[in-house]
Amino acid sequence: LFRKTELNIMMLLLQTIFTIGLLRIGSGYSNKALETYQGHILLEAVPRTEQQLITLQQLIHCNNSEIDVWALSSSIRKKSLILVAPQRHYDIYKRMLDDGIKVKIVIDNLKSMFATHANIIERRVHKRNFSSKDFDLSEYHTYDEITEYMKMISYQYPNWTKLISVGYSFEGRELLAIKIGTASSSFWIDAGIHSREWISVSSAVFIIGQLVKQYNLDRNLRRLLSETSWIILPVFNPDGYEFTWNGDRLWRKSRSKYEIPLFNPCVGVDLNRNFDMDFGGFGSSSNPCSNVYHGRHSFSEPETRAVMRYLSKMQDKIKACISLHSFSQLWLMPYGNEQRHYPTNYKEMVKLANGAVKQLRRVHRSIYKVIKASDLYISTGDAIDWVLNATSIKYAFTVELRPATLEKGGFILPEKEIVPTGEEIFIGLKFIAENLIKVKDAD
């Protein structure tokens, strides 16, 4: 979001409200995102000295309401991907060049990246009445469709599935999870905390579908679910996710509104910067217009409060937490707030993570790297760090799903990637769940 005159701001707000109202009457996908990103460029910047790294991080921090960081260098010779609006192309690009930072334009007009994806979504026919057997796991689905699917599963299989209302979003949407299995000991998986990361949501839904499909066919899976239930929250950020369907496809944050629009038109909080773990530190922003805005205080958002309360209440029964994100094909180890900060059981967690990526590689030969989260970039206030620091849950990971690179789709991953992504991460997570049983037995 960029500075405008008050008149332009009010006109933009009125237009947005009217547009969203029309879109909610229908069920199609909006082309607004294509126009929103007309003329935006994506820069790749690589600092080659420590001073260049500091300069790049300062440049990003000072302009964080006018650029969108897709990847951030945490050390020299690592890439940053930075989305820049048309009015800032020249000065940001020139500043990097002047400081000796290696920089190039990787996408010269982001609108072109949307074309194929938007056409696929626009051809979708959203069915309001369907059986869970007709739910197509190879397609992206809206929040309402996913919720209906979960309700249908719970209705059809009441003996070994259960819906869990974790809480409600700012706009009143339910954070609906589903428990699959009969054990009191459980394994938590969430997705979609960053709303533009659609493949994380579809992968969580795919996992639900696979567990249901295989339950009566696979004796080993039934045994697994009798010892460790899976609790899956496929849409952590339902308001933001809904907005990616009818507003801005690359929207990252929640949709909370606390400021007076005339003076601050910026909306939303980065929910993965809103947890009470070094809240407000490096990698987040106090600027409400920033994509990494941390909120007014830790747990200021109803979504993060709801998940915090549920995980705190269930911490003695939840053995591990996995948060699905995209993109980069990385299995991230905590902590993300400091490079020298490690969990006490770090070696054990690395062993688990290496085993998981080894298993998932056998499915489609996808290579996922196991690295410490802070080696990717420093972040504070994130969920997984909070889980390990504030609860008795011993294992917690963040998984960055497909694709490996921007060139293979970035956040705009084609639907043909949904099934293979889901298949491989399902196998990786099964490995984690199976080993949780071994750890429990050893205890």
BAFI-784871 format. One line per 5 residues: number of its first residue (from 1); for each residue x, y, z of C-alpha. Coordinates in Angstrom, 3 decimals. Each point is the difference from the previous one (the first is absolute). Layout:
NUM) X,Y,Z | ...
***
This chain:
1) 0.000,0.000,0.000 | 1.316,3.411,-0.891 | -0.542,3.596,1.085 | -2.890,1.729,-1.777 | -1.997,3.140,0.592
6) -2.880,-0.369,2.461 | -2.472,0.352,-2.858 | 1.639,-2.803,-1.963 | 0.074,-2.145,3.112 | -3.715,0.442,0.601
11) -0.807,-0.677,-3.653 | 2.155,-3.120,0.104 | -1.708,-1.211,3.168 | -3.473,0.545,-1.446 | 0.973,-1.739,-3.225
16) 1.473,-2.950,1.924 | -3.085,-0.380,2.187 | -2.265,0.097,-3.053 | 2.185,-2.461,-1.913 | 0.167,-2.495,2.852
21) -3.755,0.271,0.465 | -0.583,-0.914,-3.618 | 2.496,-2.838,0.132 | -1.639,-1.536,3.050 | -3.297,-0.140,-1.828
26) 1.628,-2.203,-2.613 | 2.430,-2.844,0.431 | 2.724,0.782,-2.524 | 3.573,1.131,0.350 | 0.824,3.689,-0.295
31) 2.456,1.414,-2.517 | 0.747,2.872,2.355 | 3.392,-1.463,0.857 | 1.076,0.264,-3.613 | -0.664,3.735,-0.021
36) 1.420,0.479,3.510 | 3.398,-1.281,-1.128 | 0.115,1.633,-3.420 | 3.549,1.335,-0.404 | 1.412,-1.538,3.177
41) 3.450,-1.531,-0.382 | 1.713,-2.745,1.974 | 3.646,0.630,0.832 | 2.611,-2.561,0.983 | 2.658,1.544,2.249
46) 3.139,-1.764,1.236 | 2.220,1.757,2.554 | 3.652,-0.982,-0.310 | 1.390,1.669,3.123 | -1.206,0.452,3.563
51) -0.409,3.738,-0.605 | -2.142,-0.675,-3.089 | -2.132,-2.399,2.071 | -0.568,2.690,2.635 | -0.783,2.572,-2.705
56) -2.494,-2.331,-1.681 | -1.759,-0.795,3.282 | -0.181,3.698,0.884 | -1.365,0.837,-3.446 | -2.719,-2.615,0.419
61) -0.804,1.158,3.528 | -0.284,3.674,-1.004 | -2.269,-0.810,-2.943 | -1.958,-2.939,1.405 | -3.393,1.577,-0.667
66) 0.813,0.414,-3.704 | 1.702,-3.281,-0.839 | -0.877,-3.650,0.537 | 2.852,-2.272,1.060 | -0.421,-3.529,-1.355
71) 3.375,-1.205,1.260 | 2.507,1.815,2.185 | 3.759,-0.466,0.209 | 1.185,-0.951,3.468 | 3.643,-0.249,-1.076
76) 2.232,1.012,-2.876 | -0.321,-1.682,-3.388 | -3.623,-0.959,0.691 | -2.835,1.269,-2.171 | -2.720,2.411,0.961
81) -3.134,0.244,-2.148 | -1.673,3.388,0.238 | -3.226,1.087,-1.685 | 0.076,3.716,-0.819 | -2.834,2.284,-1.087
86) 0.389,2.046,-3.214 | 0.617,3.323,1.749 | 2.974,-1.420,1.931 | 1.704,-1.986,-2.783 | 2.709,2.519,-0.762
91) 1.103,1.172,3.439 | 0.100,-3.440,1.657 | 1.762,-1.625,-2.961 | 2.501,2.896,-0.208 | 0.670,-0.045,3.737
96) 0.940,-3.662,-0.163 | 2.279,0.553,-2.975 | 1.648,3.006,1.642 | 0.764,-2.090,3.074 | 1.518,-2.782,-2.089
101) -2.750,-2.530,0.677 | -0.429,-2.469,-2.826 | -3.521,0.577,-1.280 | -2.074,-1.035,-2.992 | -3.616,0.101,-1.114
106) -1.426,-3.533,-0.039 | -3.592,0.978,-0.903 | -0.531,3.297,-1.789 | -3.786,0.060,0.329 | -1.612,-2.141,2.663
111) -3.366,0.137,-1.723 | 1.294,-2.488,-2.583 | 0.588,-2.552,2.760 | -3.718,-0.092,0.795 | -1.430,-0.607,-3.464
116) -0.043,-3.812,-0.138 | -0.856,-0.392,3.670 | -2.930,2.418,-0.192 | -1.410,-1.751,-3.057 | 0.088,-3.345,1.796
121) -1.822,1.374,3.025 | -2.562,1.872,-2.098 | -0.955,-3.240,-1.783 | -0.780,-1.620,3.333 | -3.619,-0.879,0.709
126) -0.601,0.255,3.745 | -2.584,-2.490,1.150 | -2.012,1.018,3.046 | -1.396,-3.481,0.598 | 2.358,-2.928,-0.284
131) 0.944,-3.270,1.640 | 3.441,-0.342,1.547 | 0.579,-2.753,-2.580 | -0.371,2.591,-2.774 | 2.451,2.466,1.549
136) 2.906,0.328,-2.441 | 3.306,-0.037,1.848 | 1.834,1.079,-3.157 | -1.608,3.460,0.042 | 0.357,3.090,2.131
141) -3.075,0.582,2.145 | -1.586,2.936,1.764 | -0.305,0.225,3.778 | -3.734,-0.859,-0.175 | 0.642,-3.087,-2.135
146) 2.732,-1.240,2.334 | -2.201,0.531,3.042 | -2.897,-1.853,-1.617 | 2.324,-2.858,-0.957 | 1.193,-0.376,3.588
151) -3.570,0.038,1.301 | -0.998,-2.697,-2.469 | 2.917,-2.184,1.101 | -0.900,0.413,3.647 | -3.628,-0.887,-0.759
156) 0.938,-3.117,-1.999 | 2.687,-1.320,2.379 | -1.076,1.000,3.525 | 1.825,-2.867,1.704 | 3.502,1.160,-0.889
161) -0.281,3.644,-1.093 | -1.017,3.053,1.977 | -0.326,3.694,-0.857 | 1.767,2.434,2.299 | -0.935,3.671,0.148
166) 3.296,1.649,0.887 | -1.462,3.518,-0.047 | -1.120,2.749,-2.361 | 1.723,2.499,-2.249 | -0.291,3.788,0.085
171) -2.801,-0.137,-2.589 | -1.780,-2.825,1.810 | 1.107,-3.047,-1.989 | 0.550,-3.188,1.966 | 3.488,-1.411,0.392
176) -1.168,-3.543,-0.603 | 2.308,-2.950,0.587 | -0.677,-3.690,-0.342 | 1.318,-2.783,2.198 | 0.541,-3.304,-1.785
181) 0.715,-3.013,2.165 | -1.063,-1.399,3.346 | 3.082,0.683,2.118 | 0.203,2.722,2.624 | 3.646,0.568,-0.927
186) 0.073,2.222,-3.084 | 1.976,1.619,-2.787 | -0.878,3.607,-0.965 | 0.214,1.296,-3.582 | -0.988,3.501,-1.073
191) 0.125,1.779,-3.354 | -0.889,3.289,-1.605 | 1.226,2.362,2.718 | 1.277,2.021,-2.975 | -3.043,0.160,-2.216
196) 1.695,0.167,-3.400 | 1.707,-3.352,0.580 | -2.816,-2.015,-1.574 | 2.047,-3.166,-0.412 | 0.315,-0.258,3.784
201) -3.790,0.040,0.367 | -0.556,-2.495,-2.815 | 2.683,-2.300,1.465 | -1.698,0.010,3.405 | -3.306,-0.810,-1.692
206) 1.708,-2.733,-2.034 | 1.337,-1.549,3.204 | -3.526,-0.032,1.442 | -1.228,-1.705,-3.164 | 2.760,-2.617,0.046
211) -0.557,-0.887,3.645 | -3.722,-0.457,-0.632 | 0.516,-1.927,-3.239 | 2.572,-2.398,1.419 | -1.468,-0.507,3.447
216) -2.031,-3.092,-0.899 | 2.554,-1.261,-2.526 | 3.270,0.219,1.913 | 0.327,-1.926,3.240 | 3.295,1.687,0.847
221) -1.582,3.431,-0.371 | -2.878,-1.005,2.288 | 2.520,-1.154,2.573 | 1.858,3.303,-0.345 | -3.194,2.001,0.501
226) -0.957,-2.128,2.995 | 3.233,1.088,1.689 | 0.401,3.550,-1.309 | -2.949,2.000,-1.312 | 0.580,2.730,-2.581
231) -1.528,3.422,0.667 | 0.025,2.081,-3.172 | -0.855,3.691,-0.284 | 0.095,0.591,-3.779 | -0.814,3.739,0.037
236) 1.666,1.816,2.888 | -0.747,3.409,-1.568 | -3.498,-0.320,-1.517 | -0.601,3.730,-0.546 | 3.254,0.453,-1.864
241) -0.546,-3.192,-1.987 | -3.477,1.132,-1.028 | 1.456,3.343,-1.088 | 2.489,-1.761,-2.278 | -3.013,-1.419,-1.856
246) -2.015,3.176,-0.380 | 2.572,2.748,0.348 | 3.791,-0.210,-0.040 | 1.482,-3.401,-0.897 | 3.312,0.854,1.678
251) -1.499,1.215,3.271 | 2.060,-1.360,2.908 | -1.439,1.385,3.223 | -3.267,-0.285,1.891 | -2.813,2.523,-0.652
256) -0.313,1.651,3.395 | -0.844,3.700,0.075 | 0.793,2.063,3.067 | 1.039,3.335,-1.449 | -2.137,2.871,-1.345
261) 0.016,-0.585,-3.801 | 0.264,3.704,-0.841 | 3.351,0.232,1.800 | 1.249,-3.567,-0.433 | -1.583,-2.077,-2.749
266) 2.282,-2.980,0.630 | -1.603,-3.266,1.033 | 1.147,-3.193,1.643 | 2.743,-1.547,2.111 | 2.632,-2.577,-0.872
271) -1.320,-2.731,2.280 | 3.372,-1.734,-0.033 | 1.558,3.058,1.661 | -2.730,0.350,2.645 | 1.038,-2.758,2.439
276) 1.703,0.755,3.300 | 3.529,-1.021,-0.933 | 2.347,2.987,-0.305 | -3.073,1.916,-1.110 | 0.816,3.173,-1.941
281) 3.567,-1.021,-0.745 | 1.970,-0.263,-3.215 | -1.893,-1.319,-3.015 | -3.242,1.705,1.001 | -1.272,3.567,-0.245
286) -1.974,2.485,2.077 | -1.315,1.574,-3.224 | -3.628,-1.135,-0.611 | 0.597,0.296,-3.752 | 2.868,-2.490,0.066
291) -0.546,-3.607,-1.071 | 1.777,-1.078,3.189 | -1.961,2.295,2.336 | 0.050,-1.737,3.391 | -3.189,1.529,1.380
296) -0.620,2.250,2.988 | 1.287,-2.557,2.494 | 0.613,-3.734,0.171 | -3.183,-2.007,-0.492 | -1.884,3.149,-0.995
301) -1.770,-2.026,-2.706 | -2.945,-2.334,0.610 | 1.543,-2.659,-2.254 | 3.299,-0.201,1.910 | -1.748,0.203,3.386
306) -2.256,-2.897,-0.992 | 2.873,-2.242,-1.094 | 2.096,1.004,3.025 | -2.815,-0.900,2.396 | -0.719,-3.321,-1.706
311) 3.637,-1.109,-0.154 | 0.561,1.119,3.597 | -3.029,-1.969,1.158 | 1.028,-3.103,-1.952 | 3.775,0.226,0.420
316) 0.258,-3.151,2.109 | -1.702,-2.019,-2.727 | 1.545,1.576,-3.125 | 3.346,-1.599,-0.760 | 1.014,2.071,-3.026
321) -1.041,3.041,-2.017 | 0.539,0.533,-3.710 | -0.754,3.279,-1.748 | -0.298,-0.223,-3.798 | 1.144,2.947,-2.119
326) 1.355,0.670,-3.478 | 2.293,0.270,-1.846 | 3.620,-1.306,-0.234 | -0.161,-3.738,0.887 | 1.592,0.418,3.409
331) -0.496,-1.781,3.308 | 0.704,2.765,2.502 | 1.378,-0.623,3.455 | -0.651,2.375,2.882 | 0.888,2.519,1.149
336) -0.482,2.793,-2.521 | 0.661,2.926,2.309 | 3.753,-0.497,0.450 | 2.622,-1.927,-1.916 | 1.611,-1.340,3.204
341) -3.251,-0.920,1.737 | -0.716,-3.755,-0.027 | -2.601,-2.230,1.671 | 1.417,-2.379,2.599 | -1.016,-2.986,-2.148
346) 1.302,1.532,-3.237 | 2.034,-3.046,-1.078 | -2.999,-2.266,0.496 | -2.159,2.387,-2.044 | 2.581,0.137,-2.804
351) 0.005,-3.799,-0.116 | -3.790,-0.036,-0.302 | 0.027,2.675,-2.708 | 2.696,-1.768,-2.026 | -1.986,-3.221,0.161
356) -3.152,1.780,-1.163 | 1.632,1.655,-3.026 | 1.651,-3.300,-0.912 | -3.394,-1.716,-0.016 | -1.817,2.696,-1.950
361) 2.774,0.078,-2.614 | -0.869,-3.597,-0.914 | -3.467,1.070,-1.152 | 0.830,2.444,-2.827 | 3.755,0.527,0.490
366) -0.584,3.458,1.399 | 2.926,1.338,1.977 | -0.808,1.787,3.260 | 2.915,1.471,1.947 | 0.129,-0.080,3.784
371) 1.303,3.328,1.298 | -0.371,2.170,3.068 | -2.753,2.597,-0.477 | 2.314,2.886,0.871 | 2.332,-1.059,-2.820
376) -2.811,0.794,-2.416 | -0.764,3.325,1.681 | -0.402,1.362,3.515 | -3.613,0.211,1.158 | -1.572,0.746,3.355
381) -3.442,-0.626,1.421 | -0.585,-3.147,-2.025 | -2.204,-2.903,0.994 | 2.420,-2.920,-0.001 | 2.581,1.806,2.127
386) -2.748,0.846,2.482 | -1.161,-3.647,0.137 | 3.448,-1.234,1.029 | 0.667,2.861,2.373 | -3.350,0.289,1.783
391) -1.513,-3.506,0.013 | 1.079,-3.530,0.890 | -0.266,-1.080,-3.666 | 3.439,-1.408,-0.847 | 0.000,0.034,-3.809
396) -0.942,2.838,-2.310 | 0.908,0.663,-3.626 | -0.827,2.372,-2.804 | -0.133,-1.566,-3.461 | 0.325,2.145,-3.116
401) -1.708,-2.000,-2.744 | 0.345,0.057,-3.792 | 1.307,1.523,-2.139 | 3.739,0.118,0.609 | 0.415,3.243,-1.924
406) -1.906,2.998,-1.251 | 0.523,-1.143,-3.570 | -2.132,-3.077,0.712 | -2.967,2.033,1.148 | 0.728,1.672,3.313
411) -3.257,0.748,1.814 | -1.987,-0.492,-3.225 | 0.405,-3.750,-0.260 | -2.100,-1.692,-2.706 | -2.666,-2.482,1.045
416) 1.890,-2.899,-1.577 | 2.473,0.300,2.901 | -2.614,-0.494,2.734 | -0.139,-3.810,0.007 | 3.759,-0.689,-0.218
421) 0.684,2.603,2.692 | -2.654,-1.544,2.226 | 1.187,-3.547,-0.634 | 3.582,0.689,0.967 | -0.688,2.114,3.086
426) -2.514,-2.614,1.190 | 2.752,-2.630,-0.046 | 2.398,2.325,1.785 | -2.516,0.757,2.733 | -0.885,-3.680,0.389
431) 3.674,-0.613,0.756 | -0.126,2.643,2.740 | -3.204,-1.452,1.469 | 1.355,-3.560,-0.015 | 3.141,1.110,1.787
436) -2.002,1.906,2.586 | -1.439,-3.368,1.031 | 3.521,-1.423,0.369 | 1.015,2.982,2.136 | -3.133,-0.407,2.132
441) 0.688,-3.726,0.433 | 3.599,0.739,0.969 | -1.179,2.503,2.618
***
